[in-house]
Amino acid sequence: MALPPETSPARAFAKLFVDGTPEQVAEEVTRVQEGQSILDRIRGDGKRLRNSVGPRDRDKLDQYFTSVRELEQRLVRAESYVSQPKPQVDVDALQDPGPGEDIIRFGLLLEVARLAMQADLTRVVTLYYVGSSKAPSQPGTSFAYHNLSHHGQDTKKIEQLAVLERDLLWQWGAYMSRMKAAGDAGSNLMDNTFSVLGAAMGNAFSHSATNLPLIVAGGGLRHGQH
């Protein structure tokens, strides 16, 4: 089961880079501690269950306990981070875009990811983009992304889909430019990071999962070879 994602660039930025008031810090610590107490109860129930199951199920429970322990360690780190002064970044606090402006939202989340990696708060970031109804290059125009992706070879729909996808790729290109401009121990962040942009379908119209489009950047690799 997937973990609940953070869909707000403003909230993600605030959690990572904005020092809260003492009241806000205490509230956040309480939430983290509540998560730890829930895990304590789950672990106790699991240990009692372990004594009443066979060897195969015990192996599954051991995997489960390992996951619980890892989550507990993450909660401990989260509690520590809440109380620490946040890293200072030379950008204004990010604001959430309006409804339907998911291409802009994607770009803002990429910026949060870049800042987090530059501050060495994380080494791995995953973003999931689900479509948009508005294109930055055509303000005031609304699109039905899912309908356009099932275009049925309709030329007009393909043209409109291209507008959305060009704007999406523009956000990715802007992200890569900022990665390249970000200094990192004598090099730049792009060279020290492996970035991949891809899709789960090669052709949404036919739900084909072959020839998946992928863009690979950075990592100090020799690109353009395959």
Backbone torsions as a table, in degrees:
resi	resn	phi	psi	omega
1	MET	NA	134.1	-177.3
2	ALA	-72.2	145.5	173.8
3	LEU	-72.6	148.7	177.9
4	PRO	-59.5	127.5	-178.1
5	PRO	-82.3	160.1	170.3
6	GLU	-94.5	114.3	-175.5
7	THR	-101.1	-5.8	-177.3
8	SER	-103.5	114.0	175.0
9	PRO	-58.8	-36.6	-178.8
10	ALA	-64.8	-44.4	179.6
11	ARG	-67.1	-42.3	179.5
12	ALA	-61.5	-43.8	179.1
13	PHE	-62.6	-44.6	-178.2
14	ALA	-63.4	-41.3	-179.3
15	LYS	-62.3	-34.7	-174.0
16	LEU	-90.6	-32.1	-166.7
17	PHE	-130.0	-1.1	-177.8
18	VAL	-114.2	123.8	176.4
19	ASP	-74.7	124.7	178.9
20	GLY	-81.0	168.8	173.2
21	THR	-70.3	163.1	177.4
22	PRO	-54.2	-36.6	179.0
23	GLU	-66.5	-42.6	179.2
24	GLN	-65.6	-40.1	178.1
25	VAL	-62.6	-44.9	179.9
26	ALA	-62.7	-38.9	179.2
27	GLU	-65.3	-41.5	-179.9
28	GLU	-67.4	-40.7	177.7
29	VAL	-61.2	-40.9	178.3
30	THR	-60.5	-42.9	179.1
31	ARG	-62.4	-42.1	178.8
32	VAL	-63.6	-44.1	-178.8
33	GLN	-65.8	-34.2	175.8
34	GLU	-62.7	-38.0	176.4
35	GLY	-63.5	-39.1	178.8
36	GLN	-66.0	-40.2	-178.7
37	SER	-66.9	-35.3	176.4
38	ILE	-63.4	-43.3	178.8
39	LEU	-63.2	-36.1	177.6
40	ASP	-59.6	-42.7	-179.4
41	ARG	-68.1	-41.2	179.1
42	ILE	-62.4	-41.9	-179.2
43	ARG	-64.1	-39.8	178.3
44	GLY	-63.5	-42.2	177.5
45	ASP	-63.8	-40.0	-178.6
46	GLY	-64.6	-38.3	179.9
47	LYS	-66.2	-38.4	177.3
48	ARG	-66.2	-37.7	179.3
49	LEU	-67.0	-34.3	-176.2
50	ARG	-58.9	-31.7	-177.7
51	ASN	-75.6	-7.4	-175.2
52	SER	-119.1	13.4	-178.4
53	VAL	-122.9	167.9	-179.3
54	GLY	-81.0	176.8	-176.1
55	PRO	-58.3	-42.3	-177.9
56	ARG	-63.9	-43.5	179.0
57	ASP	-69.3	-29.8	176.0
58	ARG	-64.0	-38.4	177.3
59	ASP	-61.1	-42.4	177.9
60	LYS	-64.1	-40.1	178.5
61	LEU	-65.6	-36.0	177.2
62	ASP	-62.2	-40.8	175.6
63	GLN	-62.2	-40.4	178.7
64	TYR	-62.2	-46.0	-180.0
65	PHE	-61.8	-37.9	177.6
66	THR	-60.8	-43.1	178.3
67	SER	-63.6	-40.7	178.8
68	VAL	-63.0	-44.1	179.3
69	ARG	-61.5	-42.1	179.1
70	GLU	-63.4	-39.7	178.7
71	LEU	-67.1	-38.2	176.4
72	GLU	-60.6	-42.3	178.5
73	GLN	-63.0	-38.1	177.5
74	ARG	-65.8	-37.8	179.1
75	LEU	-66.4	-38.4	177.3
76	VAL	-62.2	-44.2	178.3
77	ARG	-64.6	-38.4	-179.9
78	ALA	-63.6	-41.8	179.3
79	GLU	-63.2	-40.4	178.5
80	SER	-65.4	-41.2	-176.7
81	TYR	-67.1	-37.0	-178.9
82	VAL	-58.0	-36.9	-174.4
83	SER	-86.3	-10.5	-177.3
84	GLN	-88.7	151.5	171.1
85	PRO	-61.8	137.1	-176.4
86	LYS	-80.4	153.4	175.7
87	PRO	-61.1	144.9	178.8
88	GLN	-92.9	129.5	178.6
89	VAL	-121.5	146.8	-173.8
90	ASP	-89.0	53.8	176.3
91	VAL	-142.3	154.7	175.4
92	ASP	-72.3	154.3	177.8
93	ALA	-57.7	136.0	-177.4
94	LEU	-77.9	146.1	177.4
95	GLN	-116.1	147.9	179.5
96	ASP	-72.8	144.0	176.0
97	PRO	-76.4	175.9	180.0
98	GLY	-79.7	176.1	179.5
99	PRO	-59.4	137.0	177.8
100	GLY	82.3	-8.2	-176.8
101	GLU	-92.4	56.1	-174.3
102	ASP	-75.7	-20.6	174.2
103	ILE	-67.4	-43.3	176.1
104	ILE	-65.6	-40.0	177.6
105	ARG	-58.8	-42.3	178.7
106	PHE	-60.8	-44.3	179.0
107	GLY	-63.6	-39.6	178.8
108	LEU	-67.3	-39.1	177.0
109	LEU	-66.8	-34.5	173.8
110	LEU	-62.3	-37.1	178.4
111	GLU	-67.6	-40.0	174.7
112	VAL	-60.5	-42.3	179.0
113	ALA	-61.6	-44.8	179.9
114	ARG	-60.5	-46.9	-178.9
115	LEU	-63.0	-39.6	180.0
116	ALA	-64.5	-41.4	179.0
117	MET	-70.3	-38.6	179.8
118	GLN	-64.5	-35.5	178.1
119	ALA	-84.0	1.5	-179.9
120	ASP	58.7	37.7	175.0
121	LEU	-83.6	-21.2	178.8
122	THR	-155.6	159.3	175.2
123	ARG	-112.5	-8.5	-177.4
124	VAL	-136.5	131.7	175.8
125	VAL	-135.4	135.3	176.0
126	THR	-123.8	127.4	176.1
127	LEU	-119.8	141.0	-179.7
128	TYR	-121.9	117.3	-177.9
129	TYR	-103.7	130.1	-172.9
130	VAL	-114.1	4.3	178.4
131	GLY	116.5	169.5	-174.7
132	SER	-147.7	158.3	174.6
133	SER	-112.4	-0.9	-179.9
134	LYS	-134.8	143.0	-179.6
135	ALA	-112.4	127.6	179.4
136	PRO	-57.1	-32.4	-177.6
137	SER	-75.4	-13.0	179.3
138	GLN	-134.4	72.8	-178.1
139	PRO	-57.3	141.2	178.7
140	GLY	86.5	-8.4	-180.0
141	THR	-98.9	133.5	179.0
142	SER	-109.7	142.6	179.0
143	PHE	-125.5	156.5	173.0
144	ALA	-107.6	91.9	-169.1
145	TYR	-57.7	-48.8	-176.3
146	HIS	-62.8	-42.3	177.7
147	ASN	-62.5	-40.7	-179.9
148	LEU	-68.0	-32.7	179.8
149	SER	-68.6	-22.3	174.1
150	HIS	-104.2	62.6	-167.1
151	HIS	-77.1	-17.8	-179.1
152	GLY	60.6	28.8	-178.6
153	GLN	65.9	17.2	175.9
154	ASP	-70.8	120.0	-174.1
155	THR	-59.2	-42.7	-178.9
156	LYS	-63.2	-43.5	179.3
157	LYS	-64.9	-39.4	179.1
158	ILE	-63.8	-39.4	177.8
159	GLU	-63.6	-41.6	179.4
160	GLN	-69.1	-39.2	177.2
161	LEU	-61.9	-37.9	179.6
162	ALA	-62.9	-34.9	178.1
163	VAL	-61.1	-48.2	179.8
164	LEU	-62.3	-43.6	-175.4
165	GLU	-73.7	-31.7	174.1
166	ARG	-64.9	-42.4	179.4
167	ASP	-65.2	-36.8	177.1
168	LEU	-63.1	-45.2	179.3
169	LEU	-67.2	-29.6	175.5
170	TRP	-63.0	-41.2	177.4
171	GLN	-62.0	-41.3	178.0
172	TRP	-64.2	-42.6	178.7
173	GLY	-63.9	-38.8	177.7
174	ALA	-65.2	-38.2	176.4
175	TYR	-61.7	-45.7	-179.9
176	MET	-64.4	-36.3	177.7
177	SER	-63.5	-41.3	178.3
178	ARG	-68.0	-36.0	176.5
179	MET	-62.5	-41.3	-179.1
180	LYS	-68.6	-31.7	-179.0
181	ALA	-80.7	-15.7	-177.4
182	ALA	-81.6	115.7	179.4
183	GLY	-69.4	145.6	-179.9
184	ASP	-151.7	94.3	176.4
185	ALA	53.5	50.9	175.2
186	GLY	87.4	-8.1	176.9
187	SER	-122.3	-143.7	175.2
188	ASN	-136.5	162.0	-172.4
189	LEU	-66.5	-31.5	-179.4
190	MET	-64.1	-42.6	-179.3
191	ASP	-66.0	-25.9	-177.8
192	ASN	-99.3	12.0	-178.8
193	THR	-134.7	140.3	178.4
194	PHE	-102.2	112.7	-175.4
195	SER	-114.3	134.1	-178.4
196	VAL	-132.3	130.1	172.7
197	LEU	-119.4	127.4	-177.3
198	GLY	-153.2	178.5	179.5
199	ALA	-131.1	155.2	-178.5
200	ALA	-85.0	-5.7	179.2
201	MET	-133.9	140.8	173.7
202	GLY	-79.0	-31.1	178.2
203	ASN	-148.6	106.2	-177.9
204	ALA	-65.9	-29.0	-178.7
205	PHE	-59.2	-41.1	-179.2
206	SER	-104.9	4.3	-176.3
207	HIS	56.2	36.1	179.1
208	SER	-80.2	135.3	178.5
209	ALA	-107.3	20.7	176.5
210	THR	-104.4	158.5	-179.0
211	ASN	52.8	52.0	-179.7
212	LEU	-66.6	132.8	179.1
213	PRO	-75.2	129.9	179.2
214	LEU	-136.3	138.4	171.6
215	ILE	-119.7	124.1	179.9
216	VAL	-116.0	132.4	-177.4
217	ALA	-139.9	154.1	173.3
218	GLY	76.3	-156.7	178.2
219	GLY	75.4	6.1	-178.3
220	GLY	66.8	21.0	-177.1
221	LEU	-89.8	160.7	173.5
222	ARG	-88.2	98.1	-176.0
223	HIS	-82.1	170.1	177.4
224	GLY	78.5	15.6	-178.5
225	GLN	-94.4	-18.6	-177.5
226	HIS	-149.9	NA	NA
